[in-house]
Amino acid sequence: MKRIVTTVGASIFENYKHQHLDFGDLYARVQRPHTEWEGLKPRIERIKKAVLPWAQNNDIASAEISSILKIERELGETADIIFLATDTVDSRLAAEIIFEAMLAWPGDRNVVFNPKEDIIAGLQVENCKTLERDGLPNLIECLYKIIQETYFENTVFNITGGYKAIIPCMTIMAQVNKIPIYYTFERTNELIRIPQAPIEIDYGIFEKYSHVLGDLKKGIEEDWKHYCYKHNIGEDIKNCVWEEEGMAALNSIGQIFWQRYQSFIFIEVPRGGKYFTENDPNVKRELNRAIRQMFSDISNFNFEIQTLRHDQIKHVAIEDTYVYKSTNPPFRIQYKITPGKKIRLINYCYINSDHVHDRYEALLREEYNIWRKADYTVVSFPK
């Protein structure tokens, strides 16, 4: 089942106010930071008591409800719904009301809103620095956590509600991860799907600076320019960094690409070698599966295989390389571990006959003189 991740704004209160002119003053008093929630409980309950019955079975009560129903019709099925609120009282209140209203809506769907997890800290528009430093990165982290539970192909973004400031960020994340993204056009209420762009990402940059990006993910308590000078960092990743005096971290764009990078494995292969010239799509697909399994097996030993006794990982030694034995699919993959603990795929044999099975070691030894001096490039594989 698909899951529609829906950001929540205040349209439900604006719509209610149009029909109840005396509501404006009460609503204005809860347009406060979320830290004031407890102190506003009496007003919150008054609003919920008034708005919830009106919202139930009302498909135009809010932009979130109407857009969700339209997206489900577009998908041809009901979907699970998860609501994300901003760091404000009114957004949380709107999310709780819409959540309760949709629980009673016909259809086989799970509706989720957990204030402990689904209110995005720092996501507000009163303080730009807080939004940039905390709000948008926290939103990206929350979205990736949701995606990891449901997988990219089962996720849909609905950006109809919420701040306009989040639209570029969520759009880039959706494009990078090939996630469908929808919103309803305000004037016509027409559902629009943002088309997928043909994006190619140079993950070699992220591989090159993976240790730096890891530090930025944790937060660097050091002047960024001084850190760059000390670690010989160029301009390649400057657009992924948020910096302030004496500190630096990944910004929202950096978070998007760092999280995406971590969903891949990276293997060095000879430029122009057999991996690139393999013409049989079935063999290539099975080879990729064998490579992912090899990476998983080797990484379980933290790449420390010199003293390892393991018939599958070190099936045969050829000079300073080893041969990984994959039985399903049937490959013998020649590789070595670089000083930087990267896996370098030297060569491989597809064991599709007894003849190849009997001769693969001799073939790999014979061809090693060709590939040992080759120029290597990095290829990415989904984990």
DAFEN-V838786 format. One record per helix or strand. SS is the DSSP state (~ for helix, > for strand). FROM is the first residue (numbers start at 0). LEN is the number of residues. If there is no record, write none. Layout:
# DAFEN-V838786
ss	from	len
SS	FROM	LEN
SS	FROM	LEN
This chain:
# DAFEN-V838786
ss	from	len
>	2	5
~	10	9
~	20	8
>	32	1
~	33	3
~	37	18
~	62	13
>	79	6
>	87	1
~	88	15
>	110	2
~	114	4
>	118	1
~	127	23
~	151	3
>	154	4
~	164	13
>	179	5
>	190	3
~	202	6
~	209	9
>	219	1
~	223	8
~	237	3
>	240	4
>	246	4
~	251	10
>	263	7
~	273	4
~	280	19
>	315	3
>	320	6
>	330	7
>	342	8
~	353	18
>	375	7
